[in-house]
């Protein structure tokens, strides 16, 4: 699970995320829920912001979780942005 804060630095939005350990029997589901919460709570829409979020999840989790993280990220982005006419931005 990831929690965080946000601010501005040099005219750019800066989002600070804090990783918290969690044991999971369904990591893809848990990553998906966590990503959805962060994206909605922080109002992330820009491709750069979403890539940064994905990189954060990848960098703070074991390599063995990478597949689940990528699948969850794809599901979240498809769910949140497919109906908004943003298809193909990533």
VOPAGU-2260 file (C-alpha; in pm, 1 decimal, decimal comma):
REM VOPAGU-2260
SITE   aa  ch    i         X         Y         Z
SITE  UNK   A    0       0,0       0,0       0,0
SITE  UNK   A    1     122,0     350,7     -72,8
SITE  UNK   A    2      19,3     673,8      96,6
SITE  UNK   A    3     146,1    1020,0      23,6
SITE  UNK   A    4     140,2    1396,6      13,0
SITE  UNK   A    5     163,3    1650,4    -262,8
SITE  UNK   A    6     311,2    1994,4    -320,8
SITE  UNK   A    7     460,7    2219,2    -586,9
SITE  UNK   A    8     823,3    2262,4    -678,6
SITE  UNK   A    9     938,9    2495,5    -953,0
SITE  UNK   A   10     590,8    2516,5   -1105,2
SITE  UNK   A   11     563,7    2137,7   -1130,8
SITE  UNK   A   12     339,9    1925,5    -917,6
SITE  UNK   A   13     538,9    1703,3    -686,2
SITE  UNK   A   14     383,6    1397,1    -527,6
SITE  UNK   A   15     553,5    1223,1    -237,7
SITE  UNK   A   16     454,2     862,3    -178,2
SITE  UNK   A   17     535,9     648,8     123,4
SITE  UNK   A   18     542,0     271,7      83,4
SITE  UNK   A   19     400,8      48,5     355,6
SITE  UNK   A   20     460,8    -324,0     371,1
SITE  UNK   A   21     165,2    -556,5     329,3
SITE  UNK   A   22     140,4    -933,4     307,0
SITE  UNK   A   23    -104,2   -1030,7      34,2
SITE  UNK   A   24    -262,7   -1341,7    -107,9
SITE  UNK   A   25    -387,3   -1144,3    -409,7
SITE  UNK   A   26    -112,6    -892,7    -491,2
SITE  UNK   A   27    -254,3    -785,6    -828,0
SITE  UNK   A   28    -587,0    -696,7    -668,7
SITE  UNK   A   29    -417,4    -513,6    -383,4
SITE  UNK   A   30    -186,7    -320,6    -618,8
SITE  UNK   A   31    -486,0    -231,5    -836,3
SITE  UNK   A   32    -685,4     -99,5    -538,7
SITE  UNK   A   33    -387,7      95,0    -407,0
SITE  UNK   A   34    -309,4     250,0    -746,4
SITE  UNK   A   35    -672,3     343,0    -800,2
SITE  UNK   A   36    -684,2     514,5    -461,6
SITE  UNK   A   37    -366,8     715,1    -529,9
SITE  UNK   A   38    -470,6     816,4    -883,5
SITE  UNK   A   39    -817,1     928,9    -776,3
SITE  UNK   A   40    -708,0    1095,0    -450,2
SITE  UNK   A   41    -425,3    1288,0    -616,1
SITE  UNK   A   42    -613,7    1357,3    -939,6
SITE  UNK   A   43    -338,1    1208,6   -1154,4
SITE  UNK   A   44    -414,1    1234,9   -1527,0
SITE  UNK   A   45     -94,1    1321,5   -1710,1
SITE  UNK   A   46     111,5    1040,6   -1861,4
SITE  UNK   A   47     425,2    1163,7   -1682,1
SITE  UNK   A   48     249,6    1148,8   -1343,9
SITE  UNK   A   49     119,1     799,2   -1412,4
SITE  UNK   A   50     459,3     675,4   -1530,6
SITE  UNK   A   51     613,6     815,4   -1211,8
SITE  UNK   A   52     354,2     632,2   -1005,1
SITE  UNK   A   53     424,6     307,2   -1190,4
SITE  UNK   A   54     799,6     353,9   -1142,1
SITE  UNK   A   55     740,6     410,7    -772,3
SITE  UNK   A   56     552,5      82,1    -736,5
SITE  UNK   A   57     820,8    -101,7    -933,3
SITE  UNK   A   58    1109,4      49,5    -738,4
SITE  UNK   A   59     973,2     -19,9    -388,1
SITE  UNK   A   60     852,1    -375,4    -447,8
SITE  UNK   A   61    1043,0    -699,6    -507,0
SITE  UNK   A   62    1117,2    -795,9    -866,6
SITE  UNK   A   63     886,5   -1097,9    -825,6
SITE  UNK   A   64     591,0    -857,6    -799,9
SITE  UNK   A   65     663,4    -676,5   -1127,0
SITE  UNK   A   66     415,6    -880,8   -1334,3
SITE  UNK   A   67     133,3    -816,0   -1085,9
SITE  UNK   A   68     220,9    -444,4   -1074,3
SITE  UNK   A   69     219,9    -407,8   -1453,9
SITE  UNK   A   70    -107,3    -598,7   -1488,5
SITE  UNK   A   71    -270,1    -390,8   -1213,9
SITE  UNK   A   72    -146,6     -65,7   -1370,5
SITE  UNK   A   73    -287,6    -166,2   -1709,8
SITE  UNK   A   74    -624,4    -258,0   -1556,0
SITE  UNK   A   75    -645,3      67,9   -1359,9
SITE  UNK   A   76    -554,6     287,2   -1656,4
SITE  UNK   A   77    -794,1      99,2   -1883,4
SITE  UNK   A   78   -1074,2     139,5   -1630,6
SITE  UNK   A   79   -1013,9     504,9   -1549,2
SITE  UNK   A   80    -918,6     643,7   -1888,0
SITE  UNK   A   81   -1065,5     424,3   -2163,9
SITE  UNK   A   82   -1401,4     601,6   -2160,8
SITE  UNK   A   83   -1251,3     951,0   -2137,3
SITE  UNK   A   84   -1115,4     957,6   -2492,3
SITE  UNK   A   85    -753,9     937,1   -2377,1
SITE  UNK   A   86    -680,8     600,1   -2534,3
SITE  UNK   A   87    -321,6     543,1   -2640,0
SITE  UNK   A   88    -154,2     811,2   -2429,0
SITE  UNK   A   89      81,9     569,6   -2252,0
